[in-house]
Amino acid sequence: VLARGAAGRQELLRSGVPLANYWLLFHDRAGIGVLEGVAIDEEAGESGRLDPHKRPVFHLLKAYRWNLFDWMISTDVLDSPSFPVGPQTGITLGYAHQNFEVDYLQALATVTEAGEKLSLFVINLHPEEDLQAPVVLEGFDRKASVRALTITGPSPEASNDPQDCPSGDCVTTEQKELQLGGNPFTYRFPRHSVTVLVFCRTGSDQQPPG
């Protein structure tokens, strides 16, 4: 659910849609809404939980909110394994009326207006396999230190709803600083995940003022 949602958002961005608001903040049924639970539902006679869980889409929207920069730049995913979708396959995406191939690995990149930071969003739609791939950045002389965010859960259908995940953190965001030297470098993208790699240009000052 998480990876498919990210794929839809990236397709909107590629189509020139700069902003799309999620239509529902709270809900306690059907796995929809950014947060699990309701504020006040007079029709159902229910009031919200004091500790609503953050659904997977919460983590997805937060990652895009803070790491989608000013300009989208060209990305190519070469030789990705793919899977068929369509009415004859039993696998559907939206309202597809014919069969076509979908890449398991999908990527989108953005850069700040000043050109000092670049973000690379990579979706791995494979339900069972991590996928390793070389990453090449052309025309961006970067530092070796890279901030990496990974959003995933124990299964493709994982949610943070109480009936499936009492702790509310089965799908979450892991953030770490990595040293990834070289160009290209190889990165392993976890199964059914969204990964965001944030690079800084060599010579840019990313330290906050004292």
Sequence and secondary structure as in RCSB ss.txt:
>XXXX:A:sequence
VLARGAAGRQELLRSGVPLANYWLLFHDRAGIGVLEGVAIDEEAGESGRLDPHKRPVFHLLKAYRWNLFDWMIST
DVLDSPSFPVGPQTGITLGYAHQNFEVDYLQALATVTEAGEKLSLFVINLHPEEDLQAPVVLEGFDRKASVRALT
ITGPSPEASNDPQDCPSGDCVTTEQKELQLGGNPFTYRFPRHSVTVLVFCRTGSDQQPPG
>XXXX:A:secstr
 HHHHHHHHHHHHHTT      S SEESSTT SSEEB SEETTTTEE  SS  B HHHHHHHHHHHH  SEEE  
   S  EEEEBTTTTB  TT  S EEEESEEEEEEE TTSSEEEEEEEE  SS  EEEEE  SS  B SEEEEEE
EE SSTT    TTT TTS SSEEEEEEEE  SSSEEEEE TTEEEEEEEEBTT       
